[in-house]
Amino acid sequence: MSPPPSDRYRPDIDGLRAVAVLLVVHFHAFPEAVPGGFIGVDIFFVISGFLITGIVARELGFQKFSLLAFYDRRVRRIFPALIVVLCAVMMLGWLWLLPEAYAGLSVNVFASAAFAANIALLLQSGYFDIESARKPLLHLWSLGIEEQFYLVWPLILMLAARARLSLVWVVALLGIASFVLNIVLIGTDPVATFYLPFTRAFELLAGAALACVWGRLGPSGAASNWRAGLGIVLIAVAAAILDPRRAFPGWWAVLPVAGSALVLSAPSAWTNRHLLASRPFVWVGLISYPLYLWHWPLLVFLTAIKFRPLTPLERELIVVLSIALAWATYRFIETPFRFGRPVPIKTLGLCGAMALTAVAAGIVCEAGGFEFRLPAEIRALADVPEQTAQWRIHRCLLDLSHETSFADDCVDRNRRPLVMVWGDSTAGALMPGLRRAQQTHDFGIAQFTSSSCIPALDADIAGVPNCRAINDQVLGLAQRLQPDIVLLHGAFEKYLDHVAETVTALKQQTHARVVVLGPVPGWKRGLPNEVLRYFMLHHRLIPDRSDDAVSSNGYDAVMRAALVPKGAEFMSAWDALCNERGCLTRTGAAAGDITASDQVHLTEKGSIFLVQSIIDPLLGVPATPAALSSQ
């Protein structure tokens, strides 16, 4: 191995940290303006790999490396700000989260304290997990990967040095293996590829490789300028052209990783000396870690407290607040612990505080989120399940990341007329109502539903592997079963042409009536949160109908115009659930009678209400005079 980088302070590295954190913060605050800003995390990974490998390799070379001293430095660097933010998040959750959400937050606090935030988020991932925008600690997945790297990488370097192996070859082999694994898995399991340390390690190892070949880099100013310039271009291109819809990391990660390594390799470049090393960039870089920790929980909680999307001005103010808190955290919490002579009591105290944080989170989780925090009128919300057994998850409502076939009992055999339900999880949410309708009407059900996969033939749905294949499979099942009625339901908005193709194929290959059920009302922050908000503001239960936080119904007419000419019949879920007073919030007098468990999924009671409203026209039963007079 060539001589590692000097331990001399490089202000341009803090400047590069500033670029990384500002990309991430602005991506979260203004995703439309910086669609690829999430690559800031990849820049952090490369910086961490470069610095940590340089420190360990240099101390190994002088035969003065101490594993305990290394971990002591990591604890004093990472724990102080992290403990403060985790405790603040727990306090905010106590004040503003429903019991189930508070228990879920506590799981993530525990995982963050145990260096496993990325693993916890991976295990929680899936369509029925709460949306990313509502997870206050979602951003700590990257800290989990870095912490796992810090635990393992020094040991590997020690073993390599003791065995007199070339560190360059060790880094190269491990980095290539990680990158290949990332490429292999990104198409079949993008969520695991995103969160697992094995598939992200190549980014840290890119920085490690740079540290290992540092002495071979020429000092030429012209070459440094070229490297830094190309690196900045690669980072800028990645931030501009990437967006969350692309499978990442994959091949795309080469852009920010290579760009970051090139910038790090050129400390004498004009850009590094005059831009990245300038006082504003360095100042932001110094507070980059607490800024990264603070900004996302503030965005999430202030959005939840407002119960509305934040305005651009409000987001700008939250960014300013995050910067202020980051500076205060750096000045009064990080600096006293991180710098100065190492004192064992500091490290032991930090480890004890982190352990207590984890224990507190575990208690909250075990207690189910402490329901007693909320009034009795609202506690009933905690008993409303997000989904029921009647959805038949993993049997007839598939998770396509690892399930590609339906169970045999998804079809009621020898019952006619047969209604085939084809759609995403919102179609699965119709099952409680359809099962209740079978008690008063004689018909069978065939359920072929898949999370996030709408019945759109020849469509590749972003982030949903195997959706095209499962839709082809369902069409084949329709040909064999020859149902009397096919009920299509889902979030069709972006793929209406492909849904029209599905209608055409069904009309050509079956003799079924094809019925398209339009979208249910969408509650912008989720109906349980709207109930909680209303109670906090008015100290009474939300009215049985509300139009205060419902997405407008502008899509029924578009769907009807596109699909009815293809031979489909259209039914409006909106008309069944909404009227001039607003959309139905609850079917009874209690909070537990709400009609939706989140933004768009119906509860069992909501499903029963909707299906009762549409079952007769769905089955082709003539309307009675009493029914006609009530409409």
Backbone torsions as a table, in degrees:
resi	resn	phi	psi	omega
1	MET	NA	139.1	176.2
2	SER	-74.1	164.2	-178.9
3	PRO	-54.7	134.8	-179.6
4	PRO	-72.4	170.4	179.0
5	PRO	-60.6	151.3	177.0
6	SER	-65.5	155.6	176.4
7	ASP	-84.9	8.6	178.5
8	ARG	-67.1	137.8	-177.7
9	TYR	-63.1	132.2	176.9
10	ARG	-114.0	105.3	-178.7
11	PRO	-63.1	-25.9	-178.7
12	ASP	-67.2	-23.7	176.7
13	ILE	-70.0	-39.3	173.3
14	ASP	-63.8	-34.6	175.7
15	GLY	-63.8	-39.9	177.5
16	LEU	-67.7	-35.7	173.5
17	ARG	-59.7	-39.0	178.3
18	ALA	-61.1	-44.1	177.2
19	VAL	-58.3	-45.0	-177.4
20	ALA	-62.4	-49.9	-175.2
21	VAL	-69.9	-35.5	178.6
22	LEU	-67.2	-35.9	175.1
23	LEU	-61.0	-46.7	-178.1
24	VAL	-66.2	-47.3	-177.9
25	VAL	-60.7	-44.4	-179.0
26	HIS	-73.9	-27.6	172.6
27	PHE	-64.0	-42.9	-179.8
28	HIS	-72.6	-36.2	-177.8
29	ALA	-82.2	-37.1	-176.5
30	PHE	-135.5	69.6	-173.5
31	PRO	-60.6	-29.3	179.4
32	GLU	-70.9	-31.2	-177.5
33	ALA	-79.4	-35.2	-178.5
34	VAL	-128.4	72.9	-172.8
35	PRO	-63.5	-25.8	-179.8
36	GLY	-105.8	19.9	-176.7
37	GLY	-64.4	-16.0	179.3
38	PHE	-63.7	-14.5	179.1
39	ILE	-68.9	-9.6	174.1
40	GLY	-56.4	-33.6	177.4
41	VAL	-62.6	-39.7	-180.0
42	ASP	-66.5	-33.7	174.7
43	ILE	-63.8	-43.8	176.8
44	PHE	-58.0	-41.8	-179.2
45	PHE	-59.6	-46.0	-178.4
46	VAL	-64.1	-43.0	178.4
47	ILE	-60.2	-45.2	-178.2
48	SER	-62.6	-44.9	179.2
49	GLY	-61.3	-39.6	-179.8
50	PHE	-65.9	-49.1	-175.4
51	LEU	-69.8	-46.1	-176.8
52	ILE	-64.9	-44.0	179.6
53	THR	-64.5	-40.1	177.8
54	GLY	-61.5	-43.3	180.0
55	ILE	-63.6	-50.5	-175.8
56	VAL	-66.0	-44.3	-178.5
57	ALA	-64.2	-39.3	-179.8
58	ARG	-65.0	-44.8	-179.4
59	GLU	-70.5	-33.8	174.3
60	LEU	-64.4	-38.5	179.3
61	GLY	-63.4	-34.4	178.1
62	PHE	-89.9	1.8	179.7
63	GLN	56.6	40.6	177.6
64	LYS	-130.2	19.2	-179.6
65	PHE	-74.7	133.4	176.2
66	SER	-125.2	122.9	-179.9
67	LEU	-63.8	-40.2	179.6
68	LEU	-64.7	-40.7	178.7
69	ALA	-65.5	-37.2	178.3
70	PHE	-62.6	-49.7	-178.9
71	TYR	-66.0	-32.7	176.0
72	ASP	-60.3	-44.5	178.2
73	ARG	-63.8	-39.6	-179.8
74	ARG	-65.4	-41.9	179.2
75	VAL	-61.9	-46.3	-179.0
76	ARG	-67.9	-24.1	178.8
77	ARG	-81.7	-41.6	-169.1
78	ILE	-95.8	-41.0	-167.4
79	PHE	-68.6	-43.6	-171.7
80	PRO	-55.5	-54.8	-178.6
81	ALA	-66.7	-38.3	-178.1
82	LEU	-64.1	-42.6	178.8
83	ILE	-60.1	-44.6	-179.1
84	VAL	-61.5	-45.6	-178.3
85	VAL	-67.4	-42.1	179.1
86	LEU	-61.7	-41.6	178.5
87	CYS	-66.7	-39.5	178.0
88	ALA	-63.6	-41.0	179.1
89	VAL	-64.3	-41.4	177.7
90	MET	-61.8	-40.1	179.7
91	MET	-67.1	-43.1	177.9
92	LEU	-64.1	-39.3	177.1
93	GLY	-62.6	-38.6	176.7
94	TRP	-57.2	-40.0	-175.6
95	LEU	-80.1	-31.2	-165.2
96	TRP	-126.4	-4.5	-175.6
97	LEU	-107.0	145.4	171.9
98	LEU	-67.7	158.6	-174.2
99	PRO	-53.5	-46.2	-178.4
100	GLU	-63.7	-42.4	179.1
101	ALA	-67.1	-36.1	179.1
102	TYR	-68.2	-38.7	176.1
103	ALA	-64.5	-40.7	177.4
104	GLY	-63.7	-40.7	176.4
105	LEU	-61.5	-39.6	-179.1
106	SER	-64.4	-35.1	175.3
107	VAL	-59.4	-43.8	-179.2
108	ASN	-70.5	-32.5	174.7
109	VAL	-64.7	-45.8	178.7
110	PHE	-59.3	-46.3	-179.0
111	ALA	-64.0	-38.1	179.0
112	SER	-65.4	-38.4	178.4
113	ALA	-70.6	-20.9	-178.8
114	ALA	-102.0	16.2	178.0
115	PHE	62.5	32.0	-175.5
116	ALA	-136.1	31.1	-178.2
117	ALA	-60.4	-39.5	-179.0
118	ASN	-65.4	-37.9	179.6
119	ILE	-68.3	-42.3	178.2
120	ALA	-61.7	-43.8	179.8
121	LEU	-66.7	-34.8	176.2
122	LEU	-64.4	-45.1	-179.3
123	LEU	-67.2	-28.9	178.6
124	GLN	-82.2	-16.7	-169.8
125	SER	-67.1	152.0	-178.0
126	GLY	144.9	169.3	-173.0
127	TYR	-63.9	-31.7	-174.4
128	PHE	-90.1	-1.8	171.3
129	ASP	-69.9	149.9	178.9
130	ILE	-61.2	148.7	-176.3
131	GLU	-58.9	150.4	-175.6
132	SER	-56.6	-35.9	-175.5
133	ALA	-66.2	-8.4	-178.8
134	ARG	-111.7	8.6	179.1
135	LYS	-98.1	108.3	-175.5
136	PRO	-64.6	-23.1	-177.0
137	LEU	-113.7	21.6	180.0
138	LEU	-56.8	-37.6	-173.1
139	HIS	-70.4	-13.0	-176.9
140	LEU	-79.1	1.3	174.5
141	TRP	-57.6	-38.8	-176.8
142	SER	-70.1	-33.9	177.6
143	LEU	-66.7	-35.9	176.2
144	GLY	-60.1	-43.0	179.5
145	ILE	-65.2	-43.0	179.1
146	GLU	-63.9	-42.4	-179.6
147	GLU	-63.1	-40.4	178.2
148	GLN	-65.5	-36.6	175.9
149	PHE	-63.4	-43.6	-179.6
150	TYR	-63.4	-32.0	-179.9
151	LEU	-71.2	-38.0	-169.6
152	VAL	-98.0	-40.4	-168.9
153	TRP	-62.8	-43.5	177.5
154	PRO	-59.1	-35.9	178.5
155	LEU	-65.0	-40.8	178.3
156	ILE	-64.0	-43.1	179.2
157	LEU	-64.1	-39.2	178.0
158	MET	-62.5	-45.8	179.9
159	LEU	-63.8	-41.2	179.4
160	ALA	-63.1	-41.9	179.5
161	ALA	-66.1	-41.3	-179.1
162	ARG	-66.0	-35.0	178.9
163	ALA	-85.1	2.3	-179.0
164	ARG	56.4	39.4	174.8
165	LEU	-87.4	152.3	175.9
166	SER	-70.2	119.0	179.4
167	LEU	-63.3	-32.4	178.3
168	VAL	-61.1	-45.1	-179.5
169	TRP	-70.1	-36.7	177.0
170	VAL	-61.2	-48.0	179.3
171	VAL	-62.8	-44.1	-177.7
172	ALA	-62.6	-46.3	-177.7
173	LEU	-65.1	-45.7	179.5
174	LEU	-66.3	-40.3	179.7
175	GLY	-64.5	-43.3	178.8
176	ILE	-65.2	-41.4	178.9
177	ALA	-61.2	-43.5	179.0
178	SER	-64.0	-43.2	-179.0
179	PHE	-65.4	-42.2	178.5
180	VAL	-62.8	-43.1	177.9
181	LEU	-60.3	-40.1	176.1
182	ASN	-59.9	-44.6	-179.5
183	ILE	-67.2	-39.3	-178.0
184	VAL	-66.9	-40.8	-172.6
185	LEU	-89.2	-19.2	-171.5
186	ILE	-61.7	-29.8	-179.1
187	GLY	-80.4	-30.6	-175.8
188	THR	-99.0	-30.6	-179.1
189	ASP	-143.3	73.3	-175.4
190	PRO	-64.5	-29.7	-178.9
191	VAL	-67.9	-47.2	178.3
192	ALA	-64.0	-38.6	179.5
193	THR	-62.8	-34.8	-179.9
194	PHE	-69.7	-41.1	-169.8
195	TYR	-95.7	-24.2	-172.2
196	LEU	-75.1	140.3	178.8
197	PRO	-66.1	-29.9	-178.1
198	PHE	-66.2	-33.0	-177.8
199	THR	-93.0	-3.9	174.7
200	ARG	-112.2	-7.8	-175.4
201	ALA	-60.2	-30.6	-177.3
202	PHE	-60.8	-25.6	180.0
203	GLU	-70.8	-44.4	175.3
204	LEU	-68.0	-35.1	-179.2
205	LEU	-72.6	-21.4	173.1
206	ALA	-64.1	-43.0	174.7
207	GLY	-66.1	-37.4	177.7
208	ALA	-62.9	-41.4	179.1
209	ALA	-61.2	-40.5	178.2
210	LEU	-61.2	-42.0	178.7
211	ALA	-63.2	-35.2	-177.1
212	CYS	-72.8	-27.3	-178.1
213	VAL	-107.7	15.3	-172.6
214	TRP	-55.3	-42.8	-176.1
215	GLY	-67.6	-13.3	-178.6
216	ARG	-92.6	-6.0	-179.2
217	LEU	-78.9	133.6	-179.8
218	GLY	-71.8	145.7	-179.4
219	PRO	-81.6	0.7	-174.9
220	SER	-53.5	128.7	178.5
221	GLY	-64.4	-38.2	179.9
222	ALA	-63.8	-44.8	179.3
223	ALA	-63.8	-40.0	178.5
224	SER	-62.5	-42.3	178.7
225	ASN	-62.1	-40.6	178.5
226	TRP	-64.4	-44.5	-178.7
227	ARG	-64.0	-47.1	-179.4
228	ALA	-63.7	-42.2	179.5
229	GLY	-62.6	-45.2	178.4
230	LEU	-64.4	-39.6	179.4
231	GLY	-61.7	-43.2	179.3
232	ILE	-64.9	-39.2	178.0
233	VAL	-61.8	-44.3	-179.4
234	LEU	-62.5	-42.7	178.4
235	ILE	-64.1	-43.7	-179.3
236	ALA	-64.7	-41.5	178.9
237	VAL	-63.0	-43.9	179.4
238	ALA	-61.1	-44.5	-179.7
239	ALA	-64.7	-29.7	-176.1
240	ALA	-84.8	-38.7	-171.6
241	ILE	-99.5	-20.3	-179.8
242	LEU	-83.9	155.6	174.1
243	ASP	-154.4	167.1	-174.2
244	PRO	-62.8	-14.5	-179.8
245	ARG	-76.3	-17.7	178.7
246	ARG	-81.5	142.5	175.6
247	ALA	-67.8	122.9	-173.8
248	PHE	-137.3	139.3	16.2
249	PRO	-80.1	-57.9	-179.1
250	GLY	56.6	-154.0	178.3
251	TRP	-67.1	-27.5	-175.8
252	TRP	-61.3	-28.0	-177.7
253	ALA	-63.9	-17.9	179.3
254	VAL	-59.4	-34.9	-176.7
255	LEU	-61.8	-60.2	-178.4
256	PRO	-70.2	-31.5	-178.7
257	VAL	-68.6	-49.4	178.4
258	ALA	-64.4	-40.7	179.1
259	GLY	-60.7	-43.3	179.8
260	SER	-65.4	-43.6	179.9
261	ALA	-62.2	-39.7	179.7
262	LEU	-65.1	-41.8	178.7
263	VAL	-64.9	-43.0	179.5
264	LEU	-63.2	-29.2	-176.3
265	SER	-77.2	-3.1	-171.1
266	ALA	-127.8	62.3	-178.2
267	PRO	-63.2	-23.7	-178.3
268	SER	-91.1	1.7	179.6
269	ALA	-67.1	151.1	-179.7
270	TRP	-58.5	-42.3	-178.7
271	THR	-60.0	-43.9	-179.3
272	ASN	-67.4	-43.4	-174.7
273	ARG	-73.6	-35.3	-172.8
274	HIS	-106.4	-23.6	180.0
275	LEU	-105.3	-61.9	-177.1
276	LEU	-66.0	-31.2	180.0
277	ALA	-88.7	6.1	178.7
278	SER	-71.0	157.6	-173.5
279	ARG	-60.2	-42.4	179.3
280	PRO	-62.2	-43.9	-179.8
281	PHE	-65.4	-43.1	-179.3
282	VAL	-63.9	-40.9	180.0
283	TRP	-61.0	-46.1	177.5
284	VAL	-64.4	-38.7	178.3
285	GLY	-62.1	-37.5	-179.9
286	LEU	-65.3	-32.3	179.8
287	ILE	-100.6	12.5	-173.4
288	SER	-62.3	-38.0	-178.5
289	TYR	-66.1	-54.9	176.9
290	PRO	-64.9	-29.4	176.3
291	LEU	-64.5	-41.9	176.8
292	TYR	-61.9	-41.1	-178.6
293	LEU	-67.2	-40.0	-171.7
294	TRP	-81.4	-37.2	-162.9
295	HIS	-64.1	-41.3	-174.0
296	TRP	-72.8	-46.2	175.5
297	PRO	-56.9	-37.1	178.8
298	LEU	-64.8	-43.7	178.0
299	LEU	-60.7	-43.4	-176.8
300	VAL	-68.0	-49.9	-174.9
301	PHE	-70.2	-38.3	179.4
302	LEU	-70.0	-30.1	171.9
303	THR	-66.0	-43.0	179.9
304	ALA	-65.5	-40.8	179.9
305	ILE	-65.6	-37.3	178.7
306	LYS	-75.6	-25.6	-175.6
307	PHE	58.5	30.9	178.5
308	ARG	-151.8	157.1	170.4
309	PRO	-61.1	143.7	-179.5
310	LEU	-76.3	145.2	175.3
311	THR	-77.6	161.9	176.7
312	PRO	-55.8	-39.9	179.0
313	LEU	-63.8	-42.3	179.3
314	GLU	-63.8	-38.1	177.9
315	ARG	-66.1	-39.8	177.1
316	GLU	-62.5	-41.0	179.4
317	LEU	-65.9	-35.1	177.8
318	ILE	-67.8	-37.6	175.9
319	VAL	-62.0	-43.1	178.2
320	VAL	-63.1	-43.3	177.9
321	LEU	-61.9	-39.6	178.6
322	SER	-62.4	-41.2	178.8
323	ILE	-64.3	-41.9	179.5
324	ALA	-63.5	-45.4	178.9
325	LEU	-65.8	-36.7	178.8
326	ALA	-63.3	-43.6	178.8
327	TRP	-63.4	-45.0	179.8
328	ALA	-62.4	-40.5	179.1
329	THR	-64.6	-43.8	179.7
330	TYR	-64.0	-44.2	-173.9
331	ARG	-73.1	-43.7	-169.6
332	PHE	-105.4	-12.0	-178.3
333	ILE	-120.0	-53.0	-178.7
334	GLU	-65.4	-53.6	-171.5
335	THR	-57.6	-46.9	-179.3
336	PRO	-60.8	-33.7	-179.0
337	PHE	-84.2	-36.5	-170.4
338	ARG	-78.5	-39.2	-172.5
339	PHE	-105.1	168.3	-177.1
340	GLY	92.4	-179.9	-177.1
341	ARG	-67.2	130.3	178.7
342	PRO	-60.2	127.9	177.9
343	VAL	-121.7	124.0	-176.1
344	PRO	-54.3	-34.1	-177.7
345	ILE	-62.4	-31.8	177.4
346	LYS	-62.3	-50.6	-177.4
347	THR	-65.1	-44.2	179.9
348	LEU	-63.5	-40.1	178.1
349	GLY	-63.1	-41.6	178.6
350	LEU	-65.1	-42.5	178.3
351	CYS	-63.3	-40.3	177.7
352	GLY	-64.6	-41.7	179.1
353	ALA	-64.3	-39.8	178.5
354	MET	-66.3	-39.5	178.3
355	ALA	-64.1	-41.0	177.8
356	LEU	-64.6	-37.5	176.1
357	THR	-60.9	-44.0	179.0
358	ALA	-64.3	-41.4	179.4
359	VAL	-63.3	-44.5	178.8
360	ALA	-60.2	-42.5	178.5
361	ALA	-63.5	-41.0	178.8
362	GLY	-62.8	-38.4	178.4
363	ILE	-64.0	-43.9	179.2
364	VAL	-62.0	-42.9	179.6
365	CYS	-63.8	-45.5	-179.2
366	GLU	-63.4	-31.7	-179.5
367	ALA	-84.9	5.2	177.2
368	GLY	71.5	24.6	177.3
369	GLY	87.0	10.8	176.9
370	PHE	55.2	75.7	-179.4
371	GLU	-60.7	-28.5	-175.3
372	PHE	-61.0	-13.7	178.9
373	ARG	-64.7	-22.8	-171.4
374	LEU	-109.6	154.4	176.8
375	PRO	-62.3	155.3	-177.9
376	ALA	-59.0	-33.5	-178.5
377	GLU	-62.6	-27.3	-176.0
378	ILE	-97.6	-21.8	-176.5
379	ARG	-58.6	-27.7	-179.1
380	ALA	-60.2	-23.6	178.0
381	LEU	-61.0	-31.3	-178.1
382	ALA	-66.2	-21.4	-178.3
383	ASP	-92.6	0.4	179.0
384	VAL	-87.3	111.3	-177.3
385	PRO	-72.7	148.3	176.3
386	GLU	-69.0	-30.4	174.8
387	GLN	-148.9	158.9	-177.3
388	THR	-116.9	168.5	179.3
389	ALA	-61.3	-25.5	-178.0
390	GLN	-70.5	-13.9	174.0
391	TRP	-70.6	-22.1	-179.6
392	ARG	56.0	55.3	179.0
393	ILE	-64.2	139.3	-179.2
394	HIS	75.0	-2.5	175.8
395	ARG	-117.1	-54.6	-179.9
396	CYS	-120.6	-6.0	170.7
397	LEU	-124.0	100.1	-167.2
398	LEU	-90.9	148.6	166.3
399	ASP	-97.8	104.4	-169.7
400	LEU	-71.8	-4.4	175.6
401	SER	-70.1	-22.5	177.8
402	HIS	-150.1	11.9	177.9
403	GLU	-130.9	130.6	-176.0
404	THR	-136.5	14.8	177.9
405	SER	-145.6	146.3	-178.3
406	PHE	-91.1	150.0	178.0
407	ALA	-71.8	157.6	-179.4
408	ASP	-63.9	-32.6	-176.4
409	ASP	-82.3	12.7	174.6
410	CYS	-73.4	-8.7	-179.2
411	VAL	-120.0	128.9	170.4
412	ASP	-78.3	106.3	-175.5
413	ARG	-74.5	145.2	172.3
414	ASN	60.0	32.9	173.8
415	ARG	-125.3	128.4	179.2
416	ARG	-132.5	148.8	-2.3
417	PRO	-67.8	151.8	-179.2
418	LEU	-103.6	121.9	177.5
419	VAL	-100.5	116.7	177.8
420	MET	-96.3	118.5	-179.9
421	VAL	-95.2	120.1	-175.7
422	TRP	-129.3	119.9	179.8
423	GLY	171.4	-162.2	-179.0
424	ASP	-94.0	-159.8	-176.2
425	SER	-67.3	-24.5	175.7
426	THR	-67.2	-28.8	172.7
427	ALA	-71.5	-38.5	175.4
428	GLY	-59.6	-33.0	179.8
429	ALA	-68.6	-11.7	176.3
430	LEU	-78.3	-14.8	-171.9
431	MET	-61.2	-42.4	177.5
432	PRO	-57.5	-40.2	178.2
433	GLY	-67.7	-40.7	179.3
434	LEU	-66.7	-39.9	177.5
435	ARG	-64.5	-40.4	176.1
436	ARG	-63.4	-38.0	179.9
437	ALA	-65.6	-27.1	178.2
438	GLN	-65.6	-17.7	178.1
439	GLN	-73.5	-21.4	-178.7
440	THR	-118.6	-9.9	-179.9
441	HIS	-132.2	144.6	-177.7
442	ASP	-95.3	102.9	176.6
443	PHE	-159.6	160.7	176.9
444	GLY	-107.2	163.6	-178.5
445	ILE	-128.1	136.1	167.4
446	ALA	-118.6	118.8	-175.4
447	GLN	-108.3	116.3	176.5
448	PHE	-129.9	87.3	-176.1
449	THR	-126.0	150.6	-178.0
450	SER	-142.5	136.8	-177.0
451	SER	-59.5	126.2	175.3
452	SER	67.1	7.1	-177.9
453	CYS	-111.4	104.4	-179.5
454	ILE	-82.1	159.9	-178.7
455	PRO	-76.2	71.7	-176.3
456	ALA	-123.8	101.8	-177.9
457	LEU	-65.5	144.5	176.7
458	ASP	62.2	22.7	178.3
459	ALA	-110.3	134.6	172.8
460	ASP	-98.1	110.3	-177.0
461	ILE	-86.9	123.2	-176.3
462	ALA	-58.0	130.5	176.6
463	GLY	78.2	6.0	-179.0
464	VAL	-123.6	89.4	179.8
465	PRO	-64.2	146.0	174.4
466	ASN	72.8	8.9	-179.0
467	CYS	-65.5	-45.0	179.5
468	ARG	-59.4	-43.5	-178.0
469	ALA	-66.5	-40.3	-178.2
470	ILE	-69.4	-34.4	176.6
471	ASN	-66.4	-39.1	174.6
472	ASP	-62.2	-38.7	178.9
473	GLN	-64.5	-42.6	-179.7
474	VAL	-65.9	-38.4	176.4
475	LEU	-61.0	-40.2	176.1
476	GLY	-63.0	-39.1	177.0
477	LEU	-64.6	-38.2	177.7
478	ALA	-63.1	-39.3	177.4
479	GLN	-61.3	-42.2	-177.8
480	ARG	-73.7	-41.5	-175.7
481	LEU	-78.4	-28.1	-175.6
482	GLN	48.0	62.5	179.8
483	PRO	-64.8	160.9	177.9
484	ASP	-82.4	-32.5	-178.3
485	ILE	-138.0	134.5	171.4
486	VAL	-113.1	121.0	179.8
487	LEU	-103.0	114.0	179.2
488	LEU	-101.2	131.2	180.0
489	HIS	-152.4	140.3	179.5
490	GLY	166.0	-176.4	178.2
491	ALA	-86.3	84.6	-169.5
492	PHE	-83.8	-9.7	-161.4
493	GLU	-48.9	-45.9	-172.3
494	LYS	-85.9	-7.9	-171.4
495	TYR	-132.4	36.0	-173.3
496	LEU	-63.1	-36.2	178.4
497	ASP	-62.0	-37.8	179.8
498	HIS	-73.2	-32.6	174.7
499	VAL	-66.3	-39.0	175.7
500	ALA	-60.8	-36.9	176.2
501	GLU	-64.1	-37.5	177.2
502	THR	-63.5	-44.8	179.1
503	VAL	-59.4	-45.6	-179.7
504	THR	-60.9	-44.9	-179.5
505	ALA	-63.2	-40.8	179.2
506	LEU	-65.1	-40.9	179.3
507	LYS	-66.3	-32.3	-179.1
508	GLN	-79.6	-34.8	-170.3
509	GLN	-106.2	-5.7	174.9
510	THR	-135.7	172.5	175.5
511	HIS	-106.3	20.5	-173.1
512	ALA	-81.6	151.2	163.4
513	ARG	-73.6	133.5	179.3
514	VAL	-105.4	113.9	-177.4
515	VAL	-111.5	123.7	177.1
516	VAL	-103.0	121.2	176.5
517	LEU	-96.4	121.1	-177.9
518	GLY	-65.9	172.0	-175.6
519	PRO	-67.8	147.6	173.1
520	VAL	-77.0	162.9	177.3
521	PRO	-57.8	140.0	179.2
522	GLY	-102.9	117.2	177.9
523	TRP	-86.1	119.3	-166.8
524	LYS	-58.7	-39.7	179.6
525	ARG	-110.2	10.2	-175.3
526	GLY	90.3	134.1	-175.9
527	LEU	-62.1	-40.2	177.2
528	PRO	-57.1	-39.5	178.0
529	ASN	-67.9	-33.9	177.4
530	GLU	-67.0	-37.6	177.5
531	VAL	-63.8	-44.7	179.5
532	LEU	-63.2	-44.3	179.9
533	ARG	-60.4	-45.9	-177.2
534	TYR	-62.2	-40.0	-179.8
535	PHE	-66.2	-40.6	-179.7
536	MET	-65.1	-33.9	-177.9
537	LEU	-83.0	-36.2	-170.5
538	HIS	-118.8	-7.3	178.0
539	HIS	59.4	35.3	171.9
540	ARG	-155.3	167.1	-176.7
541	LEU	-70.3	147.2	-179.8
542	ILE	-59.6	143.0	176.7
543	PRO	-57.7	161.7	-177.1
544	ASP	-68.8	-15.0	174.2
545	ARG	-136.9	144.3	-178.3
546	SER	-153.0	144.1	172.7
547	ASP	-120.9	17.1	-171.7
548	ASP	-72.7	-32.5	-174.0
549	ALA	-138.4	37.3	-178.1
550	VAL	-108.3	135.4	175.3
551	SER	-62.3	143.8	-177.5
552	SER	-67.5	150.6	-179.5
553	ASN	-94.2	84.8	178.1
554	GLY	-111.8	8.4	-170.0
555	TYR	-107.6	-18.5	-179.9
556	ASP	-57.1	-45.5	-177.2
557	ALA	-65.1	-37.8	178.9
558	VAL	-64.6	-45.2	-179.9
559	MET	-64.8	-43.4	-179.6
560	ARG	-61.5	-43.8	-178.8
561	ALA	-66.5	-32.2	-176.9
562	ALA	-83.6	-31.9	-168.7
563	LEU	-106.0	-31.2	-180.0
564	VAL	-62.3	-41.3	176.9
565	PRO	-61.6	-20.8	178.5
566	LYS	-82.1	-5.6	179.2
567	GLY	110.3	2.9	-179.7
568	ALA	-85.3	155.2	167.7
569	GLU	-101.0	140.6	-176.7
570	PHE	-114.2	132.5	174.2
571	MET	-122.9	140.6	-175.6
572	SER	-100.4	113.2	172.8
573	ALA	-68.3	-32.5	178.7
574	TRP	-60.5	-46.4	-179.5
575	ASP	-63.8	-30.6	179.9
576	ALA	-74.6	-30.9	-173.9
577	LEU	-104.3	-12.2	-174.5
578	CYS	-129.4	152.2	172.0
579	ASN	-145.0	-163.4	-175.9
580	GLU	-66.6	-19.2	177.9
581	ARG	-84.5	-13.2	-178.8
582	GLY	128.6	-170.3	-178.2
583	CYS	-99.0	148.9	-174.0
584	LEU	-65.4	123.1	178.1
585	THR	-97.9	-32.3	-178.2
586	ARG	-152.7	151.7	-178.6
587	THR	-98.7	-8.8	179.9
588	GLY	-137.8	-162.0	-172.5
589	ALA	-91.2	-7.0	-174.0
590	ALA	-110.3	161.1	178.4
591	ALA	-64.3	-27.4	178.8
592	GLY	-71.2	-4.6	179.9
593	ASP	-95.1	17.1	-176.6
594	ILE	-64.8	157.6	-172.8
595	THR	-94.1	-14.6	-178.6
596	ALA	-136.4	142.0	-178.8
597	SER	-93.4	-10.8	177.6
598	ASP	-155.7	-137.5	179.5
599	GLN	-73.3	-43.1	-169.4
600	VAL	-133.9	-10.5	-177.4
601	HIS	-88.3	126.9	179.3
602	LEU	-73.4	142.7	168.1
603	THR	-73.8	175.0	177.9
604	GLU	-59.4	-42.3	-179.4
605	LYS	-69.6	-37.4	176.1
606	GLY	-65.9	-39.3	178.2
607	SER	-63.0	-44.3	179.9
608	ILE	-62.5	-43.1	179.9
609	PHE	-61.1	-47.3	-177.4
610	LEU	-64.2	-47.2	-176.5
611	VAL	-65.5	-37.9	176.1
612	GLN	-58.2	-31.4	-178.4
613	SER	-75.9	-24.8	-173.2
614	ILE	-117.5	-4.2	-169.2
615	ILE	-65.1	-39.4	-178.3
616	ASP	-65.3	-51.2	176.4
617	PRO	-64.8	-29.8	177.5
618	LEU	-63.2	-42.9	-179.2
619	LEU	-85.6	-3.2	-179.7
620	GLY	79.3	21.2	178.8
621	VAL	-80.2	127.2	-179.9
622	PRO	-60.8	139.8	179.3
623	ALA	-69.6	137.3	177.5
624	THR	-78.6	158.4	177.0
625	PRO	-55.9	-35.8	179.9
626	ALA	-65.8	-40.4	179.5
627	ALA	-66.2	-40.1	179.9
628	LEU	-63.7	-40.1	-177.8
629	SER	-69.6	-24.2	-179.3
630	SER	-83.0	-12.3	-176.7
631	GLN	-84.3	NA	NA
